[in-house]
Amino acid sequence: MTEWIPLYIPCPVSSISSTRSPCRYYHSDCGGSIRISTEVYLKCVNCGKCSHWKEWTFSCAEHSSIYKMINGKDFLNSLSIAMQPSGKDGGTMATMRQIIKKLMEEII
């Protein structure tokens, strides 16, 4: 069964961002929060837009007007940083492990 959790990672656009602190992501079209699935799909909880991570672009506070596609290595790195224990419950950590495993299968 596919599970969804909030997308809470550092900016995965390493070419223009040095931010390593995780943050929540929001859909630029409608402002809805973004969730990530164990199949590595991203979904806006407000408008329902849902597609594979490769089809999304990202921005953060360091480059708020610039949206960039990301590569698998940078996305994996951001997900791995977000895995550091900081009050996450066991279910969230297990879901994160599934997401990282699936992403590794896709990029290797």
Secondary structure, DSSP 8 states (H G I E B T S, - for coil): ---EEE-EE--S-TTT----S-EE-B-TTT--BEEEETTSEEEETTT--EEEGGG--B--GGGTT--B---HHHHHHHHHHHTS-SS--HHHHHHHHHHHHHHHHHH-
